[in-house]
Amino acid sequence: MAGDWLPAGESADIEPRRGVRRCVEGREVALFRTGEGELLVVDNACPHRGGALFEGLVTGRTVVCPLHGWGIDLGSGRAVPPEEGGVATHAVREHEGQVEVRLAKSVKDPTEER
């Protein structure tokens, strides 16, 4: 349910600079750990053509979609200019070796809803 912390897997499964796909309450999300160890979660579909973001390359706090090279800021969910649009971001925490996610409502363009 919205607002609840929901299980999303084990912390050890998310390696630095890599993405992992999970289904949380029927919603497909991508979990990323930056090179600095920060954990970030976004909806898994790129706003351009629905590419699986978890398969993208992670540089800093940006993931590059494997289909057409769009960059998505993992903190805000916004596409990196000059591209437009974005994906929903979700709150995340680690607790006793587990990852927990608090799902946000779906947002196609985070600049319109935030």
N, C-alpha and C positions, 0 to 999 in steps of 0.2 A: 504494500500500500504506500501511497505517497506520504512522505514524512517519516517513514520508518527506516531504520538501518537494516539492510537486507544482505545476506551472505552472497559473496561474489568469488569465493575461492581462497586459496592459500597465498599468503604474501610471497613465499618462496618461488611460486610459479611465474612471477612477473620480474623478468630480468631487466637490468638497466638498458635503456635505448631500444626496448622491444615492446610490442603490443600483444595483448591477449584478448581473445573474444570470449564474452560470457553472455548468457541469457539470464536476465534478472527480472523476475515477475513478467515474463513474456516479452521483454524488451531487450534487443541486442545492443550491447555496449562494448566499447573497447577500453581496456585498462592499460595504461602506460606508466612506466617508471623512467624518469629522466636519468641522465648520467650522474646527476647530483643526488639521486635517490628519491626525488619527489614523485608521489603517486597521483595520477590525474585520470579522470574518467569522462568520456564523451560518448554520444551515440555513435554507432559503428559505421553509418553510411555517409559518405562524402556528399555534400550538397550539390555537387556538379553532376555526377552521373551514378551516384550510389555505390562508389567503390568501397571496398572493405578497408576502413582506416587502420584496423589492427595490423594489417600487412605492410603498412607504410614505414618509411624511414623516419626515425626520431632524431631531431637535432635541437638541442636545448629544450624549449617548451613547445616545439612545433613538430607536427607529423606531416609528411608529404604523402598524399594519396598515391597509391601504386598505379592507378589507371592513367591519369593525365597530369600528375605533378602539382595539383593544387596543394598549397600549404594551409594547414588549419592550426590556429593557436589553441593549444590544449587547455590553457587557463580560461580563456574567454569563449572558446568555441567559434570564434569569427574566422572567416577565410582571410588569408594574408593578401593585402592589396597587391595587384589591382583587382583581384577576384572579389566577389561579393557573396553574401550569404553566410551560413554557418550551421553549426550543430549544437544540440543541447549539451551542457556540461552537468556533471553530477557531483555532489559532495561525496567524499570518500575518506575512510579512516582505516587504520590497521589496529587490530585488537587481538592480542594473544596469538599472533601468527596467522590471523585470518584477515581478509579484506572485506569490508562492509561498505555498501553503497546506499546513499539516499537519493532516490530517483527524482529528478526535476520533471516538470511537465514538458512535453515535446515542444521544441522551438525550432522552426526552420531557419529563421533569421534572428539571432540573438540581439541584434541591434534594435529590433522592433519591440522586443518584450522586456528589455532590462533597463 
